Amino acid sequence: MVKYISALALVFLAACSIDPKDYESPPVTVETAAGPVVCQLYTKDLVRWDRAIQRPESMSVETADQICLNEGLREKNGEPVNRQTADVAL
């Protein structure tokens, strides 16, 4: 009986795979001194997934990702945002 319950639990968990694409918002552009950073933000509860999908060449990936994380946190906290929706073809 315990083996049956364990197997059933494993099947249930496998069916609940997490795909970030299911939580994406439209890409947004954050203007910075170095140039625009295009961010892929997720739901307000998943800001740790927020990341840059385009950045100025002079900016590191880490810096661009941090800008996007900050933007996601700003939105999560209900603070006003200064951004434009990005039209980005990926």
C-alpha positions as CSV (number, residue, x, y, z in Angstrom):
1,M,0.0,0.0,0.0
2,V,2.8,2.4,0.9
3,K,4.5,1.7,-2.4
4,Y,1.3,2.5,-4.3
5,I,0.9,5.8,-2.5
6,S,4.5,6.7,-3.1
7,A,4.2,5.9,-6.8
8,L,1.0,7.9,-7.1
9,A,2.6,10.9,-5.4
10,L,5.6,10.7,-7.8
11,V,3.3,10.6,-10.8
12,F,1.3,13.6,-9.5
13,L,4.5,15.6,-8.9
14,A,5.8,14.8,-12.4
15,A,2.5,16.1,-13.9
16,C,3.0,19.4,-12.1
17,S,6.2,20.5,-13.8
18,I,6.9,24.2,-13.6
19,D,7.5,25.9,-16.9
20,P,8.5,29.6,-16.6
21,K,6.8,30.4,-19.9
22,D,3.4,29.8,-18.2
23,Y,4.1,32.8,-15.9
24,E,5.7,35.3,-18.3
25,S,4.4,38.9,-18.6
26,P,5.0,40.8,-21.9
27,P,8.6,42.0,-22.1
28,V,9.2,45.6,-20.8
29,T,11.9,48.1,-21.4
30,V,13.7,49.8,-18.5
31,E,15.6,53.0,-19.5
32,T,19.1,53.2,-17.9
33,A,22.0,55.6,-18.3
34,A,23.8,53.0,-20.4
35,G,20.7,52.4,-22.6
36,P,17.6,50.4,-22.6
37,V,17.4,47.0,-20.9
38,V,14.5,44.7,-22.0
39,C,13.3,42.6,-19.2
40,Q,11.3,39.4,-19.1
41,L,9.2,39.7,-15.9
42,Y,7.1,36.9,-14.4
43,T,4.3,37.0,-11.9
44,K,4.7,39.2,-8.8
45,D,5.3,36.1,-6.7
46,L,8.2,34.9,-8.9
47,V,10.5,37.9,-9.1
48,R,13.5,35.7,-8.7
49,W,13.0,34.5,-12.3
50,D,13.0,38.1,-13.7
51,R,15.9,38.5,-16.1
52,A,17.2,40.6,-19.0
53,I,16.6,39.4,-22.5
54,Q,18.3,42.4,-24.2
55,R,20.9,44.8,-22.8
56,P,23.4,47.4,-24.0
57,E,26.7,45.9,-25.1
58,S,28.6,47.9,-22.5
59,M,26.5,46.3,-19.6
60,S,27.2,43.0,-18.0
61,V,24.6,40.3,-17.9
62,E,24.7,40.4,-14.1
63,T,24.0,44.1,-14.0
64,A,21.2,43.8,-16.6
65,D,19.6,40.9,-14.7
66,Q,19.8,43.0,-11.4
67,I,18.0,45.9,-13.1
68,C,15.2,43.5,-14.1
69,L,15.0,42.0,-10.7
70,N,14.8,45.5,-9.2
71,E,12.0,46.3,-11.7
72,G,10.1,43.1,-10.7
73,L,10.5,43.9,-7.0
74,R,9.3,47.5,-7.6
75,E,6.2,46.1,-9.3
76,K,5.7,43.5,-6.6
77,N,5.8,46.2,-3.9
78,G,3.3,48.3,-5.8
79,E,5.7,51.2,-6.4
80,P,5.3,53.3,-9.5
81,V,7.2,52.0,-12.5
82,N,8.9,54.0,-15.2
83,R,9.0,51.7,-18.2
84,Q,7.5,51.1,-21.6
85,T,6.2,47.8,-23.0
86,A,8.8,46.4,-25.3
87,D,8.1,45.2,-28.8
88,V,10.8,42.5,-29.0
89,A,11.0,39.7,-31.5
90,L,12.9,36.8,-29.9
